[in-house]
Amino acid sequence: MDLQRLFLFLIFVFSLGLVWDGWQRQQHPEQYVQQSAAINESIPKPQVTPQAATTPATISQQPVQQETGTTIHVKTDIIEADISTIGGDISRLALLKHPDGLDKSKPLVLFQRGTGTHNYVAQSGLLGTGLPNHNSLFVSEQDQYVLAGNDEQLQVRLKAGGDSALKVTKVITFHKGSYLVDVAYELENTGQQATTASSYFQLIRNSGALAGSSRFLPTYTGMAVYTDKEKFQKVDFQEIEKGKTDYPKQANDGWIGILQHYFVAAWLPKEKTSREYFARKLDGDSYSVGVILPEQVVSPGQKAVVSTTLYAGPAQTKLDKIATGLGLTVDYGWLTIIATPLFWIMTLFNDWTHNWGVAIILLTVLIKLLFFPLSAASYRSMAKMRVVAPKLEKIKQQCGSDREKLNRAMMELYKTEKINPLGGCLPVVVQIPVFIALYWSILSSVEMRYAPFFGWITDLSAVDPYYILPLIMGASMIIQTRLNPKPPDPLQAKIMQIMPIAFSVIFFFFPAGLVLYSIVNNILSIGQQWYITRAAEGESKGAAAKR
C-alpha cells in the first residue's frame, strides 16, 4: 500500500506544480510576459543560403512611412475585420462566433493594433525596388464591405500608387463560413523590361497573452512551424529574442504561424512551392514571424499573381483537412496519444447530449467501466487490509520500534491471509496519465471554452466561480479515505487525513470540467469500494463463525 500512497503523492505534487507556476505568473508577470510596446513595422530580412536562390540576396530595412491612411471595414457571417490602406494590413480581426475572454457580450478580437492591446497584425508586401510593401499607401474602391446573404465570398481590392512600370493590386478575399483569408498580388508589367518581384507574408505580435487568459493555467503563446521533414515545432518568443532557434528555414511545404490559447494564425503557402521561413525580434516587445516566397519574373505586357492563404481562427484537430499538421496546433502535451481519443469520445457524447458536462460524466463512467476489473481487484485488496487491520495493530505493538521485525511480521501476515499489499497500486498508475490527459484535453480544446454544464457552471474550461465543485470533491475524498484501511504508520495516517483538504485547495484552480470528472470518479469509486468492503467483511465474519 506504500506504493499506492506514493502515486497519490505524485498526483499531489503534479497538481501543486501547476498551481505554483500559476502563482509565479501572477506575482512576477515580468518574468513571463513583457510589457507591450509599439510595433516596429520593418521589412523582413531572410537568412540567405545556397538553397535560397529564389529569394533576394539582400533586403534593406525601411522605416515606417508617415502616411495617413484610412480603415476599410469588412464583415462576413463569422469574421469582422479592419484593413488599413497603409500596406493593406489586417489590423483588426474579430471572431464573431467566439466571445471575448472578459465580456461574453463582445466577440473575441484576435488581431488588434493600438496602445494597451496585445498588438497583433497580419502584414504582407513585395520585395523589390519601388514595389509596394506594408508601409506603402494603397487606394480602395470603398471603405465598407459586407458579405451578402447568398454570396460565397467578398473581395477587397487595393491599388498601389506610384509610377512604377509594374502595376500592383492587392486582393484580400474573405469566404462565407470560413476563417481562411486569401491574400494575393495581381502584377501587370506595363514597361519595356522584365520585372522581378518576390513577396513576404508575416504576422507581427507582442508576447502578451489575450485578456481573460488564466494566470493559473499555463498555456503556450509563441511561434509554430510545420514541414513534412521536420514536423511540428514550437519556438517561443524568448528563443527568438536570444537567437536560439532551430526551425527549418528552407522548405517546399508546410506553414508558419503564431499560437495562443485556443486560437492560431498561420500563413499557408501552396504546396510544392519553395519558401523561406523567418522569425526575428523587432523593436520593443514585438516579434515578426512569416514566410518569403520566391521571385517571380513578369515579362513586358504580361500579368502574374502572387498569393497565399491566411488562417486566423480557433485551433481544432480538424484543421488537418485545411493543411497538413495544422491540427497539431491543438496541443495536448506529451500525452496526446491518450488525450486525443478521450476528447473524440467526449465529442461523440456531446453530439448526443448537447452538454459537455454530461459528456464528461458519461466519459468518466466509461473509463470506470473499462478499468472495473483493475479497480475491483484493488478494492478487494484494500478490503482485506481493512479486515486484518486489528492484527496489524497487534503486530505493531509486539514489534515496537524494530522496523525490520515489523516488516517481516507484516509480510508473513500478508502471505497467510493471501493479501497482495501492492494490489491497489495498478489502478492508480493507470489513472495518473488519464487524469493528466483529460486535464490537457479540457484546457486546450476551444470547444470547451464557455461550454456550460448546469446552474452556476457556465464555463467548464474555467474554475468554479463559487468553488462548490472543489468542496464536493474534497468531501468525496474524505469519505473515500475513511473506507480505506488505516495506515499503520502514524505519519502516513496524518498525510492521508490532510490529502483531501490539500486536493480541495489545489482543485480551486483547476477547470470545472476536470473537477467534475474527479467528483464523478470518486462517487463511482466510493460505491464500488463500499460494496466490495462490505462483501469482504461479510466473508470474514462467515469464515470466523465456521471456526
LOPAVEX-114584 format. One record per residue (C-alpha): residue in three letters; x, y, z. Coordinates in steps of 0.5 Angstrom, whole numbers, plus 2048, in hexadecimal, padded with zeros to 3 digits. Layout:
N
ALAXYZ...
This chain:
547
MET800800800ASP806805801LEU8078057F9GLN8008077F8ARG80080D7FDLEU80780E7F9PHE80380F7F3LEU7FE8137F6PHE8038187F9LEU8068187F2ILE7FF81B7EFPHE7FF8207F5VAL8068227F3PHE8048237ECSER7FE8277EELEU80282B7F3GLY80782D7EDLEU80182F7E8VAL7FF8347EETRP8068367F0ASP8078387E8GLY80183C7E8TRP8028407EFGLN8098427ECARG8068447E6GLN8018497EAGLN80784B7EFHIS80C84C7EAPRO80984D7E3GLU80F8517E0GLN81384A7E0TYR80D8477DBVAL80A84D7D7GLN80E8537D5GLN80A85A7D5SER80785C7CFALA80B8617CAALA8098647C3ILE80A85F7BDASN8108617B9GLU80E85F7B2SER81485D7AEILE8168597A8PRO8188527AALYS81F8507A8PRO8208497A6GLN8258457A8VAL8298437A1THR82B83C7A0PRO82D839799GLN826836799ALA82383D799ALA82583F792THR81E840791THR81E846796PRO82184D796ALA82884D799THR82785379DILE82185779FSER82285D7A2GLN81F8607A9GLN81A8657A7PRO81786A7ACVAL80F86A7ADGLN80D8707A9GLN8098757ACGLU8038747A7THR7FC8767A9GLY7F78707A7THR7F086E7A8THR7ED8687ABILE7E98637A7HIS7E385F7ABVAL7E28587A9LYS7DC8547ACTHR7DA84D7AAASP7D68487AEILE7DC8467B2ILE7E184B7B2GLU7E18527B3ALA7E88567B0ASP7EB85C7AFILE7F085D7AASER7F58637A9THR7F68677A3ILE7FD8677A5GLY8008617A3GLY7FA85D7A3ASP7FB85A7AAILE7F58577ADSER7F685B7B3ARG7F08587B7LEU7EC8527B6ALA7E68507BBLEU7E48487BBLEU7DC8497BCLYS7DB8427BEHIS7E08427C4PRO7DE8477CAASP7E384B7CDGLY7E78497D3LEU7E584E7D8ASP7DE8507D5LYS7DA84B7D1SER7D58507CELYS7DB8527CAPRO7DF84E7C4LEU7E684C7C5VAL7EB8507C2LEU7F184C7BFPHE7F48527BBGLN7F58597BEARG7F985F7BDGLY7FA8647C3THR7FC8667C9GLY7FA8627CFTHR7F985C7CBHIS7FC8557C9ASN7FF8597C2TYR7FE8537BDVAL7FD8547B6ALA7FE8517AFGLN8028547AASER8058537A3GLY80985679ELEU80D856797LEU815856798GLY81885A792THR81A861790GLY814865790LEU80F860792PRO80A861797ASN80B85E79EHIS80785E7A4ASN8098657A5SER80686879ELEU80086B79DPHE7FA86879AVAL7F386A797SER7ED866798GLU7E7867794GLN7E286779AASP7E38677A2GLN7DD8627A4TYR7DD85B7A1VAL7D78577A4LEU7D684F7A1ALA7CF84F79FGLY7CB8497A1ASN7CC84579AASP7D3847799GLU7D884279AGLN7DE84779ALEU7E084E79AGLN7E6851798VAL7E985879AARG7EE85B794LEU7F3860796LYS7F7863790ALA7FE865792GLY80086C790GLY80786E78DASP80A86F786SER80D868785ALA80C86477FLEU80A85E783LYS802860785VAL80085C78BTHR7F985B78ELYS7F9857795VAL7F3853795ILE7F085079CTHR7EB84B79CPHE7E68497A1HIS7E28437A1LYS7DB8417A4GLY7DB83D7AASER7E383C7AATYR7E983F7AELEU7ED83F7A7VAL7EF8457A4ASP7F384579DVAL7F884B79CALA7FA84C795TYR7FE851791GLU7FC85278ALEU802854786GLU80285877FASN80885A77BTHR807860777GLY80E861776GLN81385F771GLN81785B775ALA816855779THR815856781THR816851786ALA81385178DSER81284D793SER80D84D799TYR80D84C7A0PHE80884B7A5GLN80884C7ACLEU80584C7B3ILE8078527B8ARG8068507BFASN8088527C6SER80984D7CCGLY80384F7D0ALA7FD84A7D1LEU7F684B7CFALA7F284F7D4GLY7EE84A7D8SER7F38447D8SER7F48417DEARG7FA8427E2PHE7FA83B7E6LEU7F98377E0PRO8008387DCTHR7FF8387D4TYR8038397CETHR80483F7CBGLY8098407C5MET80B83D7BEALA80A8377BBVAL80C8347B4TYR80B82D7B1THR80E82A7ABASP80E8237A9LYS8158217AAGLU8168257B1LYS80E8247B3PHE80B8297B8GLN81082D7BCLYS80F8337C1VAL8138397C2ASP81283D7C8PHE8138457C8GLN8198447CDGLU81C8407C8ILE81B8447C2GLU81E84A7C6LYS8248467C8GLY8258447C1LYS82583C7C4THR82083A7BEASP8218337BATYR81B8337B6PRO81B8327AELYS81D8387AAGLN81C8357A3ALA8168307A1ASN81282E79CASP80C82D7A0GLY80982F7A7TRP8068357AAILE80983A7B0GLY80483E7B5ILE8038407BCLEU80083C7C1GLN7FC83F7C7HIS7F783B7CCTYR7F18387C8PHE7F383C7C1VAL7F883C7BCALA7FA8417B6ALA7FE83E7B0TRP80183F7A9LEU7FF8397A5PRO80383A79ELYS802835799GLU80582E799LYS80B82C795THR80D834795SER814836797ARG81383A79DGLU81883D7A3TYR81583E7AAPHE8188437AEALA8178467B6ARG81A84B7B9LYS81A8507BFLEU8178577BDASP81885E7C1GLY81485E7C8ASP8108587C9SER80F8557C2TYR81084F7BESER81084E7B7VAL80E8477B4GLY80D8467ADVAL80F8437A6ILE8128457A0LEU810843799PRO815842793GLU81684778EGLN811848788VAL81384B781VAL80E84F77ESER80F850776PRO80D856773GLY806857772GLN805850776LYS80184F77CALA80284B782VAL7FF849789VAL803848790SER7FE845795THR7FE84179CTHR7F98407A1LEU7F88427A8TYR7F483E7ADALA7F28427B3GLY7ED83F7B8PRO7EC8397BDALA7F18347BEGLN7EE82D7BCTHR7F08267BBLYS7EC8267B4LEU7F182B7B1ASP7F58267AELYS7F08267A9ILE7F282D7A7ALA7F982C7A8THR7FE8267AAGLY8008277B1LEU7FB82D7B2GLY7F78287B7LEU7FD8287BCTHR7FC82F7BEVAL7F782C7C3ASP7FD82A7C8TYR7FB8247CDGLY8028247CFTRP80681D7D0LEU8008197D1THR7FD81B7CAILE7FC8147C9ILE7F78137CEALA7F481A7CETHR7F281A7C7PRO7EE8137C8LEU7EB8167CEPHE7E981C7CBTRP7E68197C5ILE7E28147C9MET7DF81B7CDTHR7DD81E7C7LEU7D98187C5PHE7D68187CCASN7D58207CBASP7D281F7C4TRP7CD81A7C7THR7CB81E7CEHIS7CD8257CBASN7D08277D2TRP7D88267D3GLY7D78257DBVAL7D281F7D9ALA7D781D7D4ILE7DD81D7DAILE7D88197DELEU7D78137D9LEU7DE8137D7THR7E08127DFVAL7DB80C7DFLEU7DE8097D9ILE7E580A7DCLYS7E38077E2LEU7E08017DFLEU7E68007DBPHE7EA7FF7E1PHE7E57FC7E5PRO7E97F57E6LEU7EF7F97E8SER7EC7FD7EDALA7E87F87F0ALA7EE7F47F1SER7F17FA7F4TYR7EB7FB7F9ARG7EB7F47FBSER7F27F47FDMET7F07FA801ALA7EA7F7804LYS7EE7F1806MET7F37F6809ARG7EE7F980DVAL7EC7F3810VAL7F37F1812ALA7F47F8815PRO7F37F681CLYS7F87F081BLEU7FD7F5818GLU7FC7FA81ELYS7FD7F4823ILE8047F281FLYS8067F981FGLN8057F9827GLN8097F3827CYS80F7F5823GLY80F7FC826SER815800822ASP8187FB81FARG8167FC818GLU81A7F6815LYS8167F1819LEU80F7F5818ASN8107F5810ARG8127ED811ALA80C7EC815MET8077F0810MET80A7EC80AGLU8087E680ELEU8017E880FTYR8007EA808LYS8027E3806THR7FE7E080BGLU7F87E4809LYS7F97E4802ILE7FA7EB801ASN7FE7EF7FCPRO8007F57FFLEU8017F87F8GLY7FA7F67F5GLY7F87FD7F6CYS7FD8017F2LEU7FC7FF7EBPRO7F58037EAVAL7F98097EDVAL7FE8087E8VAL7F98087E2GLN7F580E7E5ILE7FB8127E5PRO7FC8137DDVAL7F58137DCPHE7F48197E1ILE7F981D7DEALA7F781B7D7LEU7F081E7D9TYR7F38247DCTRP7F68267D6SER7F08247D1ILE7EC8287D5LEU7F182E7D6SER7F382E7CESER7EC82D7CBVAL7E98337C8GLU7E282F7C8MET7E282F7D0ARG7E38377D0TYR7DD83A7D3ALA7DA8337D3PRO7D48337D8PHE7D282D7DDPHE7CD82F7E2GLY7CB8347E6TRP7D18397E8ILE7D68357E4THR7D68397DDASP7DD8377DBLEU7E08307DCSER7E68337DAALA7E78387E0VAL7E78377E7ASP7E18367EBPRO7DF83D7EDTYR7DC83B7F4TYR7E18367F5ILE7DB8317F6LEU7DD82B7F2PRO7E482B7F5LEU7E182B7FCILE7DD8257FAMET7E38227F7GLY7E68227FEALA7E0820801SER7E081A7FDMET7E88187FEILE7E7819806ILE7E1813805GLN7E680F801THR7EB810805ARG7E780D80BLEU7E6807807ASN7ED805806PRO7F180280CLYS7F4806811PRO7FC80680FPRO800803815ASP805809814PRO80280F818LEU806814814GLN80281080EALA7FC811811LYS7FC818812ILE7FE81980BMET7F8815809GLN7F481A80DILE7F782080AMET7F781E803PRO7EF81F802ILE7F0826804ALA7F6828800PHE7F38257FASER7ED8297FBVAL7F18307FBILE7F582D7F5PHE7EF82C7F1PHE7EC8337F3PHE7F18357EDPHE7EF82F7E8PRO7EA8307E2ALA7E382E7E5GLY7E38287E0LEU7E98257E3VAL7E68267EALEU7DF8237E7TYR7E381D7E5SER7E681C7EBILE7E081C7EFVAL7DC8177EBASN7E28127EBASN7E28137F3ILE7DB8127F3LEU7DB80B7EFSER7E28097F3ILE7DE80A7F9GLY7D88067F7GLN7DD8007F5GLN7E18007FBTRP7DC801800TYR7D87FA7FCILE7DF7F77FCTHR7E17F8803ARG7DA7F6806ALA7DB7F0802ALA7E27EE805GLU7E07F080CGLY7DA7EB80BGLU7DE7E6808SER7E37E780ELYS7DD7E6813GLY7DB7E0810ALA7E27DD810ALA7E27DE817ALA7DC7DB819LYS7DE7D5816ARG7E47D481A
